[in-house]
Amino acid sequence: MGTSAQLSVIIGKIRKFCEARDWSQFHDSKNLAISLQLEASEVLELFQWTQDNQIKPGSEDKLAAELADVFYWTLMLADKHGIDLMAALEQKMVENEAKYPIDKAKGSSAKYTEL
């Protein structure tokens, strides 16, 4: 099964999960975006007050769970707007390759407008 097909299966499971609980009524774009941001903040929280930019010791399972939450809300928001995430990611990579050519960007953290 290809990645797009796998995403379709996962999105179907998410829809079924939400429909069974009558939660779709709460899933407008604003609330989905807020939920995505809140979960992304929980990922960041795992690194708060750590030394050497490392995750808090013993937090690997928590990181996996929070990343899954970010993925969940990303899928929900994309589904709400009919966005094919695989196609969008492929297009974004094409754009990034043009913005960050190897000869200018290699080894640099500069934004493309500063290369």
ChimeraX attribute file (.defattr): number of C-alpha atoms within 10 A of each C-alpha:
attribute: neighborCount
match mode: 1-to-1
recipient: residues
	/A:1	6
	/A:2	7
	/A:3	9
	/A:4	13
	/A:5	10
	/A:6	11
	/A:7	16
	/A:8	15
	/A:9	12
	/A:10	14
	/A:11	17
	/A:12	13
	/A:13	12
	/A:14	16
	/A:15	15
	/A:16	12
	/A:17	13
	/A:18	15
	/A:19	12
	/A:20	10
	/A:21	8
	/A:22	10
	/A:23	11
	/A:24	12
	/A:25	8
	/A:26	11
	/A:27	15
	/A:28	12
	/A:29	14
	/A:30	11
	/A:31	13
	/A:32	20
	/A:33	15
	/A:34	12
	/A:35	19
	/A:36	20
	/A:37	15
	/A:38	15
	/A:39	20
	/A:40	17
	/A:41	13
	/A:42	18
	/A:43	20
	/A:44	13
	/A:45	14
	/A:46	18
	/A:47	17
	/A:48	13
	/A:49	11
	/A:50	12
	/A:51	9
	/A:52	7
	/A:53	9
	/A:54	11
	/A:55	18
	/A:56	16
	/A:57	9
	/A:58	8
	/A:59	12
	/A:60	12
	/A:61	9
	/A:62	14
	/A:63	19
	/A:64	12
	/A:65	15
	/A:66	19
	/A:67	15
	/A:68	13
	/A:69	19
	/A:70	21
	/A:71	15
	/A:72	19
	/A:73	22
	/A:74	18
	/A:75	22
	/A:76	22
	/A:77	21
	/A:78	17
	/A:79	16
	/A:80	13
	/A:81	10
	/A:82	9
	/A:83	13
	/A:84	14
	/A:85	15
	/A:86	12
	/A:87	11
	/A:88	12
	/A:89	11
	/A:90	11
	/A:91	12
	/A:92	12
	/A:93	12
	/A:94	11
	/A:95	11
	/A:96	12
	/A:97	12
	/A:98	11
	/A:99	15
	/A:100	17
	/A:101	12
	/A:102	11
	/A:103	8
	/A:104	13
	/A:105	16
	/A:106	10
	/A:107	8
	/A:108	11
	/A:109	9
	/A:110	12
	/A:111	10
	/A:112	14
	/A:113	7
	/A:114	8
	/A:115	13
